[in-house]
């Protein structure tokens, strides 16, 4: 059963869709958690503690956070692997390449999804080492979420790297959401326009939400 799912094209697409939804839900939750910084130092620091205490009777202190990390790691790996496998199958199904490939074929997001995934994976690694583990942040203090964020984003190069990565995430999400909505059976021109607008609005909202924190810190509105 498992082998059939992983081996078939339909199964791989189902895995991509499932892992994509998991990652998308995490991004929404993470963004909303980040926005607590605008309610003050105590609010976001308490939120970080709450995440570690919420399942303490069952999983121990911080247990839920580790469960989330494991699920996210598996989701990212499966998402990248299945995306790569589906891309290879698509190429193999068309053994003769086009002599000339029209530029209108596929959106910019679709053509850069693979490299976008690599950039996102690299940035997530850096982000974890910077603000979660603290190895790349010399001023990192465990448990001081507010101070760690403020100190970090006061550096222009950190804010710039974060901005670039979030924009890539936004492009990736725009294409992913549009593709998911199309798979529901959108066939009309009007439906296609609605799908594109919905995907752009959703991706833009996430990008703005994430970037509001580093921009506010860098320009002195927070801290």
Steps between C-alpha positions, in 0.01 A plus 500: 500500500771746601714395206210557262447850634866596475540332162205646311478848355162553666645391834797734465268790420292412806816503714600837357153640569489366856847619593430833331190551715695409816776749418248768404309462827827526689594818315165658590538401867862615506412836347221558752738408781759746368243780496471473878817709514279803432321433831822538692789301640298312759242384245738330260723360776198349675382355170834323457471351848137400439601302190734294716256454788177427311559122470732465798287239687510270197825577320707681761622859491568599140377164372239648267761728344715198418202314353431801279866514394505133406175527303625810318835341419332189357255718308778709345701192401199323350388817323840554336552133412158453342527830313835389356364158406191648331718742304718210378194301397367797307830529312512128429146513364627752243833348388538740208555854619348797329732660244392835636307543819261797503552736792126514558497133594453494877527783746820629657401330824450164326839520327680581824315272744792259525765761577252681722466183707877475536529865606219456753663187646834679537336801661301288745827336607660842552192634677496209747871540575451874541183547705420154636837352590687828511826373354512774236381775733776613740248693711255210530346436842290189555136584574535870414306483173422871479858613562644241261273617219569868563877457517505279191295716266687815588771368267425602142643181349279278718190703411596490131558123498171444683316725253643321197412158643146601593440639151616167354263323740220728378567416135512130589170522690330700224574227249417219743165646601407574138590145397300354788193706414526405132511133595150544644371529144528864392458499121353839406688820428311678777582219743867526404499872578337439838759232579790729409361790704431278803849353486664843468295648786574207729873496424524879534327492839751246628798693363378828650429330832846347522687808379314736733717375788852552360402828333349633823811404695744635242321836474467536877127446532558199726772476761 
